[in-house]
């Protein structure tokens, strides 16, 4: 795992956005560099940003939570780390925000996300998300890098407090701290178990030596007697082995003889079967000899047989045609009779047609006359309909004129009555002022009526304008509703398509994640094993002080062991 760059915003005393790029000079060219500055300058904050972005935790705030790293009086803070594992680049981000990103807002839950760098064929760089759940990002980081949070602190980022304690501690306590930092307690347990087992084996060796001390040795005579007996038994054993070898060879010869006898019996049976088959095939041999004698004449014989077959086939066809000849003659006679009848019918039809031609011409002429009469009838009907309509209009006009005449007659009668009444106008002179007042009142009412009509006309105009405006707005609203329906349908279709693609992508990404997890699990096991072996091999200076049968000098006595005992 290689850290490429670190970016963070509003962490502890470092307000604002800060970036540390380890992939650019001069940091990329420096094999070793130091982070220096006064107390409170923010040196440890850079390391906090790394652990925050990767695992969402801070070593010095493990009990209280990482939300205390947000700078006081700010509404947001985040940390981002880009790192590389096996040539593939990843980006991990942690963020802590307040409501609406305001300093006085309520503190929200932290967020984490992990993305992977992808480069398309056209050279475009993208960072698709691998995980966006806060609880799952540290696990994915551990799967990708092979280091969990505690292992990362022990192997990559040594906490400041543990490093100081390690430098100032005595030898015994330093061994305990080193064991705690590197997580090698199990090797201490293995060392203690090995020491105890070696001690037990030493005690068993002493017990065996004590038992050997109580054993009584044989005298030279007994040894010579036993050696002679051993030689005799050896000679007997050699003789028995020789006899056994001879018997084995005899048994092999016996088995071979029995096998040959079985083969001889099978061969005799096969010979008898072949003899019987030869006797059975004797007639076939005779026929074969005859066939071989007739073989030179095979072609002529075949041609003769073919000619005989053709003659037989032609004879059968002649007999068949002879059998069909009476039927064919009968059918010919029938066809001749039918031909004669058809000729007579044709002649009669020709005669009849010649006789009926004048009548057909008359019928055609009558058809033309009927068509012309029908046309004239249709034209007459149309003219009749037109005249009828004119008659109706004239009748309506006459009725209107009659009604007007009646109205005029009534007016004449009314005028006669008025003249009769006006004959006494001298008597009405006294009522003239009242009539003048009534006329003035009538003129006044007439003027008011004109004003009212003008207002009514203006009100109708305004009403028409309002109706036109309302109709325009109604049409616009209808068009807007139509567009809204179209957009809603398009949005629904797009949402459905997007959901389908999202489901396919999630399924595909899930399959890729499972395959990557299976591949990564094997490599993680190999890395852990290699890491542990490197930790063991790193104590080369301590191994030079080892002595056989003694515990490692860098640990306490076996009663309270804290470091593995080392054995060559």
C-alpha positions in Angstrom: 0.0 0.0 0.0 1.5 3.4 -1.1 0.0 6.7 -0.1 0.0 9.1 -3.1 -1.7 12.3 -1.8 -3.6 13.6 1.2 -6.2 16.3 1.2 -8.2 17.6 4.2 -10.4 20.6 5.2 -10.9 22.1 8.7 -9.2 19.5 10.8 -8.1 20.5 14.3 -5.9 23.6 14.1 -5.4 23.4 10.3 -8.4 25.4 9.0 -9.2 25.6 5.3 -8.2 23.1 2.6 -4.7 21.6 2.6 -3.0 19.2 0.2 0.1 17.0 0.7 1.2 15.3 -2.6 3.7 12.5 -2.1 3.8 11.7 -5.8 5.4 15.0 -6.8 8.8 16.4 -6.1 10.4 17.0 -3.7 8.6 14.4 -1.6 8.6 11.8 -4.4 12.4 12.0 -4.7 13.1 12.0 -1.0 13.7 8.6 0.5 13.2 9.9 4.0 11.6 13.2 5.3 10.3 14.6 8.6 7.3 16.5 9.6 8.5 19.3 12.0 7.0 22.3 13.8 6.1 23.6 17.2 3.5 22.0 19.4 0.0 22.5 18.1 1.1 23.4 14.6 -0.8 20.4 13.1 1.8 17.7 12.6 -0.3 14.9 14.0 -3.3 16.3 12.2 -1.8 15.1 8.9 -1.6 11.6 10.2 -5.1 11.9 11.6 -6.3 12.8 8.1 -4.9 9.6 6.8 -6.6 7.3 9.3 -9.8 9.3 9.1 -10.0 9.0 5.3 -9.1 5.2 5.4 -10.9 3.9 8.5 -13.0 6.7 9.9 -11.0 6.6 13.2 -8.3 8.6 15.0 -5.8 6.9 17.4 -6.0 9.7 20.0 -9.8 9.9 19.8 -10.7 6.2 19.8 -12.8 6.5 23.0 -14.6 9.8 22.2 -15.1 9.5 18.5 -13.7 11.3 15.4 -16.2 14.2 15.4 -13.8 16.1 17.8 -11.3 16.6 15.0 -13.5 19.2 13.3 -12.1 22.7 13.7 -14.1 24.8 16.2 -16.5 27.3 14.6 -16.8 25.5 11.2 -19.7 23.8 9.5 -17.9 21.0 7.6 -14.7 19.0 7.6 -13.4 16.2 5.5 -10.3 14.1 4.8 -9.4 12.4 1.5 -6.5 10.0 0.7 -5.5 8.6 -2.7 -3.4 5.4 -2.5 -2.1 2.7 -4.7 -2.3 -1.1 -4.3 -0.8 -3.5 -6.9 -0.7 -0.8 -9.5 -4.4 0.2 -9.0 -5.3 3.6 -7.6 -8.1 4.2 -5.1 -9.6 7.2 -3.3 -11.1 7.1 0.2 -13.0 10.0 1.8 -14.4 10.8 5.2 -16.7 13.8 5.9 -18.3 15.4 9.0 -20.9 18.1 8.4 -23.3 20.3 10.4 -26.8 21.1 9.2 -26.7 23.3 6.1 -22.9 23.5 6.7 -23.3 26.3 9.2 -21.2 26.4 12.4 -24.4 26.7 14.6 -26.1 23.8 12.8 -26.8 20.4 14.3 -23.9 17.9 13.9 -24.8 15.2 11.2 -23.6 11.6 11.0 -20.2 11.2 9.3 -20.0 9.9 5.8 -17.5 7.7 4.0 -17.0 6.6 0.4 -14.5 4.5 -1.6 -13.9 5.0 -5.3 -11.5 3.4 -7.9 -9.6 5.1 -10.7 -10.7 4.1 -14.2 -9.3 5.3 -17.5 -11.5 4.9 -20.6 -10.3 4.1 -24.1 -10.5 7.7 -25.1 -8.2 8.7 -22.1 -11.0 10.1 -19.9 -10.4 9.5 -16.2 -13.3 8.6 -13.9 -13.6 7.6 -10.2 -16.7 5.2 -9.9 -17.8 4.4 -6.3 -17.0 1.0 -4.9 -18.7 1.5 -1.6 -20.7 4.4 0.0 -21.9 2.9 3.3 -19.8 4.2 6.2 -19.9 0.9 8.0 -18.7 -1.1 5.0 -15.9 1.2 3.7 -13.3 0.2 6.4 -13.9 -3.4 5.5 -13.4 -2.8 1.8 -10.2 -0.8 2.6 -9.0 -3.9 4.6 -9.8 -6.2 1.7 -8.1 -4.0 -0.9 -4.9 -3.1 1.2 -4.7 -6.3 3.3 -4.4 -4.2 6.5 -7.1 -3.7 9.1 -7.1 -0.6 11.3 -5.0 -2.1 14.1 -2.6 -3.6 11.7 -2.3 -0.3 9.8 -1.4 1.4 13.1 1.2 -1.2 14.0 2.9 -1.6 10.5 2.4 1.7 8.7 1.4 4.5 11.1 2.9 4.1 14.6 1.0 6.1 17.1 2.9 9.0 18.7 2.3 7.9 22.3 3.4 4.3 21.7 6.5 5.4 19.9 7.6 7.7 22.8 6.9 5.0 25.3 9.0 2.6 23.2 12.0 4.9 23.1 12.0 5.8 26.8 11.1 2.3 28.2 13.7 -0.1 29.7 14.6 -3.3 28.0 11.9 -5.5 29.5 9.1 -3.0 29.0 10.4 -2.2 25.5 10.0 -5.9 24.6 6.4 -5.7 25.9 5.7 -2.6 23.8 7.3 -4.1 20.7 5.2 -7.2 21.2 2.1 -5.1 21.5 2.9 -2.9 18.5 3.8 -5.8 16.2 1.1 -8.1 17.6 3.5 -11.0 18.1 2.1 -12.3 21.3 1.3 -15.7 19.7 5.1 -16.1 19.0 5.7 -15.6 22.7 3.2 -18.3 23.5 4.9 -20.6 20.9 8.4 -19.9 22.5 7.1 -20.7 26.0 5.5 -23.9 24.8 8.8 -24.9 23.0 10.8 -24.1 26.1 8.5 -26.2 28.3 8.5 -29.1 25.8 12.4 -29.0 25.7 12.5 -29.0 29.5 10.2 -32.1 29.6 12.3 -33.9 26.9 15.5 -33.2 28.9 13.9 -34.7 32.0 12.9 -37.8 30.0 16.4 -38.2 28.7 17.7 -38.1 32.2 15.2 -40.7 33.2 16.3 -43.0 30.3 19.9 -42.6 31.3 19.1 -43.5 34.9 17.3 -46.6 33.6 20.3 -47.6 31.5 22.5 -47.4 34.5 20.6 -50.2 36.2 20.9 -52.7 33.3 23.4 -55.7 33.8 25.8 -56.4 30.9 26.4 -59.9 29.6 29.7 -61.9 30.2 32.1 -62.6 27.2 31.1 -66.3 27.2 27.4 -65.5 27.0 28.1 -63.0 24.2 30.2 -65.6 22.3 27.4 -68.2 22.7 24.8 -65.8 21.5 26.9 -64.8 18.6 27.4 -68.4 17.6 23.7 -69.0 17.9 23.0 -66.0 15.7 25.4 -67.3 13.1 23.6 -70.7 13.0 20.3 -69.0 12.8 21.7 -66.8 10.0 22.9 -69.9 8.0 19.5 -71.6 8.5 17.8 -68.5 7.3 20.0 -68.3 4.2 19.3 -72.0 3.4 15.5 -71.4 3.9 15.7 -68.4 1.6 17.5 -70.5 -1.1 14.9 -73.2 -0.8 12.1 -70.6 -1.0 13.7 -69.1 -4.1 13.8 -72.6 -5.8 10.2 -73.3 -4.8 9.2 -69.9 -6.3 10.9 -70.8 -9.6 9.3 -74.2 -9.7 5.9 -72.6 -9.0 6.5 -70.2 -11.9 7.4 -73.1 -14.2 4.3 -74.9 -13.1 2.0 -71.9 -13.7 3.6 -71.4 -17.2 3.1 -75.1 -18.0 -0.6 -74.9 -17.0 -1.0 -71.8 -19.1 0.5 -73.5 -22.2 -1.7 -76.6 -21.7 -4.8 -74.3 -21.6 -3.6 -72.6 -24.8 -3.0 -76.0 -26.5 -6.5 -77.1 -25.6 -8.0 -73.9 -27.0 -6.0 -74.3 -30.2 -7.3 -77.8 -30.7 -10.9 -76.7 -30.1 -10.3 -73.9 -32.7 -8.9 -76.4 -35.2 -12.0 -78.6 -34.8 -14.3 -75.7 -35.4 -12.3 -74.7 -38.5 -12.5 -78.3 -39.8 -16.3 -78.2 -39.4 -16.6 -74.9 -41.1 -14.5 -76.2 -44.0 -16.8 -79.1 -44.5 -19.8 -76.7 -44.4 -18.2 -74.5 -47.1 -17.5 -77.3 -49.5 -20.7 -76.7 -51.7 -19.8 -73.0 -51.7 -16.3 -73.9 -53.0 -17.9 -75.9 -55.8 -20.2 -73.0 -56.7 -17.2 -70.6 -56.6 -15.3 -72.9 -59.0 -18.2 -72.9 -61.4 -18.5 -69.2 -61.1 -14.8 -68.7 -61.9 -15.2 -70.9 -65.0 -18.2 -68.8 -66.2 -16.5 -65.5 -65.3 -15.2 -64.8 -68.9 -18.8 -65.0 -70.2 -20.3 -62.7 -67.5 -20.6 -59.6 -69.8 -22.4 -61.4 -72.6 -24.7 -63.1 -70.1 -25.5 -59.8 -68.4 -26.3 -58.2 -71.8 -28.5 -61.2 -72.7 -30.4 -61.0 -69.4 -30.9 -57.3 -69.9 -32.3 -57.9 -73.4 -34.6 -60.6 -72.1 -35.8 -58.2 -69.3 -36.5 -55.5 -71.9 -38.4 -57.9 -74.2 -40.4 -59.1 -71.2 -41.2 -55.5 -70.2 -42.2 -54.6 -73.8 -44.4 -57.7 -74.0 -46.2 -56.7 -70.8 -46.7 -53.2 -72.1 -48.1 -54.6 -75.4 -50.5 -56.8 -73.5 -51.6 -53.9 -71.4 -52.2 -51.7 -74.4 -54.1 -54.5 -76.1 -56.3 -54.7 -73.0 -56.8 -50.9 -73.1 -57.6 -50.8 -76.9 -61.4 -51.6 -76.6 -61.8 -48.9 -73.9 -59.8 -46.4 -76.0 -61.9 -47.2 -79.1 -65.1 -46.8 -77.1 -63.9 -43.4 -75.7 -63.0 -42.4 -79.3 -66.5 -43.2 -80.5 -68.0 -41.2 -77.6 -65.7 -38.3 -78.4 -66.7 -38.4 -82.1 -70.4 -38.3 -81.1 -69.8 -35.5 -78.7 -67.9 -33.6 -81.4 -70.8 -34.1 -83.9 -73.3 -32.9 -81.3 -71.1 -29.8 -80.4 -70.8 -28.9 -84.1 -74.6 -29.1 -84.6 -75.1 -27.0 -81.4 -72.6 -24.5 -82.7 -74.4 -24.3 -86.1 -77.8 -23.9 -84.3 -76.4 -21.2 -82.1 -74.9 -19.3 -85.1 -78.3 -19.5 -86.8 -80.1 -18.3 -83.7 -77.5 -15.4 -83.3 -78.0 -14.3 -86.9 -81.8 -14.3 -86.3 -81.6 -12.5 -83.0 -79.1 -9.8 -84.1 -81.8 -7.2 -85.2 -83.6 -7.8 -81.8 -80.3 -7.3 -80.0 -79.7 -4.0 -81.8 -83.2 -2.9 -81.0 -82.6 -3.8 -77.3 -79.4 -1.8 -77.3 -81.2 1.2 -78.8 -84.0 0.9 -76.2 -81.3 0.8 -73.4 -79.9 4.0 -74.8 -83.3 5.6 -74.9 -84.0 4.4 -71.3 -80.8 5.9 -70.1 -81.6 9.3 -71.8 -85.1 9.2 -70.3 -83.7 8.5 -66.9 -81.3 11.4 -67.3 -84.1 13.7 -68.3 -86.2 12.5 -65.4 -83.3 13.2 -63.0 -82.8 16.7 -64.5 -86.6 17.4 -64.3 -86.6 16.4 -60.6 -83.8 18.8 -59.9 -85.6 21.6 -61.7 -88.8 20.8 -59.8 -86.9 20.9 -56.5 -85.4 24.3 -57.5 -88.8 25.7 -58.6 -90.4 24.3 -55.4 -87.8 26.1 -53.3 -88.4 29.4 -55.2 -92.1 28.9 -54.7 -91.6 28.5 -51.0 -89.5 31.7 -50.8 -92.1 33.6 -52.8 -94.8 32.3 -50.5 -92.9 33.4 -47.5 -92.3 36.9 -49.0 -96.0 37.1 -49.8 -96.9 36.2 -46.2 -94.4 38.9 -44.9 -95.9 41.5 -47.3 -99.5 40.6 -46.1 -98.4 41.0 -42.5 -96.9 44.4 -43.4 -100.1 45.4 -45.1 -102.1 44.5 -42.0 -99.7 46.5 -39.9 -100.1 49.5 -42.2 -103.9 49.2 -42.1 -103.8 49.2 -38.3 -101.6 52.3 -38.4 -104.0 54.0 -40.7 -106.9 53.2 -38.4 -104.8 54.6 -35.5 -104.1 57.8 -37.4 -107.8 58.2 -38.1 -108.5 57.9 -34.4 -105.8 60.4 -33.6 -107.1 62.9 -36.1 -110.5 62.5 -34.6 -109.1 63.1 -31.1 -107.0 66.1 -32.2 -110.1 67.8 -33.6 -110.6 69.0 -30.0 -107.0 70.3 -29.6 -108.2 73.7 -28.4 -109.6 72.1 -25.4 -106.2 70.6 -24.5 -104.3 74.0 -24.6 -104.5 74.2 -20.9 -102.7 70.8 -20.5 -99.8 72.0 -22.7 -97.4 72.9 -19.9 -97.8 69.6 -18.3 -97.1 67.9 -21.6 -94.0 70.1 -22.1 -92.7 69.0 -18.7 -93.4 65.4 -19.6 -91.5 65.9 -22.9 -88.5 67.4 -21.0 -88.6 64.5 -18.6 -88.8 62.1 -21.6 -85.7 63.8 -23.2 -83.9 63.5 -19.9 -84.8 59.8 -19.6 -83.7 59.4 -23.3 -80.3 61.0 -22.5 -79.8 58.7 -19.5 -80.9 55.8 -21.6 -78.2 56.7 -24.2 -75.6 56.9 -21.4 -76.7 53.6 -20.0 -76.5 52.1 -23.5 -73.0 53.5 -23.9 -72.0 52.0 -20.6 -73.6 48.7 -21.5 -71.7 48.8 -24.8 -68.4 49.5 -23.0 -69.2 46.8 -20.4 -69.9 44.3 -23.2 -66.6 45.2 -24.9 -64.7 44.7 -21.6 -66.6 41.4 -21.1 -65.6 40.3 -24.6 -62.0 41.3 -23.9 -62.1 39.4 -20.6 -63.6 36.4 -22.4 -60.9 36.6 -25.1 -58.2 36.9 -22.4 -59.7 34.0 -20.4 -59.9 31.9 -23.6 -56.2 32.7 -24.3 -55.2 31.8 -20.8 -57.3 28.7 -20.9 -55.6 27.6 -24.1 -52.2 28.4 -22.6 -53.1 26.4 -19.5 -54.3 23.5 -21.6 -51.1 23.6 -23.6 -49.1 23.7 -20.3 -51.1 20.8 -18.9 -50.4 18.8 -22.2 -46.7 19.6 -22.0 -46.7 18.6 -18.3 -48.3 15.3 -19.2 -45.8 14.7 -22.0 -42.8 15.6 -19.6 -44.3 13.4 -16.9 -44.5 10.5 -19.3 -40.9 11.1 -20.5 -39.7 11.4 -16.9 -41.5 8.1 -16.0 -40.0 6.4 -19.0 -36.5 7.7 -18.2 -36.9 6.7 -14.5 -37.9 3.2 -15.5 -34.9 2.9 -17.9 -32.6 4.4 -15.3 -33.8 1.9 -12.6 -33.4 -1.0 -15.0 -29.8 0.0 -15.8 -29.1 0.6 -12.2 -30.3 -2.9 -11.3 -28.1 -4.4 -14.1 -25.1 -2.3 -13.0 -25.5 -3.3 -9.4 -25.8 -6.9 -10.3 -22.7 -6.7 -12.5 -20.8 -4.8 -9.8 -21.9 -7.3 -7.2 -20.5 -10.2 -9.3 -17.3 -8.3 -9.9 -16.9 -7.6 -6.1 -17.4 -11.2 -5.3 -14.8 -12.3 -7.8 -12.4 -9.7 -6.5 -13.0 -10.8 -2.9 -12.2 -14.4 -3.8 -9.0 -13.4 -5.6 -8.0 -10.9 -2.9 -8.5 -13.4 -0.1 -5.7 -15.6 -1.4 -3.3 -12.7 -1.8 -4.2 -11.3 1.7 -3.3 -14.6 3.3 0.1 -14.6 1.4 0.8 -11.0 2.4 0.0 -11.7 6.1 2.3 -14.8 6.1 5.1 -12.8 4.5 4.7 -9.9 6.9 4.9 -12.2 9.9 8.0 -13.9 8.5 9.7 -10.6 8.0 8.9 -9.6 11.5 10.5 -12.7 12.8 13.6 -12.4 10.6 14.0 -8.7 11.6 15.4 -9.7 15.1 18.8 -10.8 13.7 20.8 -8.8 16.4 19.0 -10.6 19.2 19.6 -14.1 17.8 23.4 -13.5 18.1 23.0 -13.5 21.9 21.2 -16.9 22.0 22.5 -19.9 23.9 21.3 -23.5 23.7 18.9 -24.5 26.5 18.5 -20.8 27.7 15.6 -18.5 27.2 15.9 -15.3 25.2 17.8 -12.6 27.1 15.4 -9.9 26.0 12.4 -11.3 28.0 11.7 -11.9 31.7 12.1 -15.3 33.5 9.7 -18.2 32.4 7.5 -17.5 35.5 6.2 -14.3 33.9 7.3 -14.6 30.2 6.7 -11.6 27.9 8.9 -12.3 24.8 9.5 -15.6 22.9 12.4 -17.8 23.9 14.6 -18.3 20.8 16.3 -21.6 19.9 18.9 -22.2 17.3 
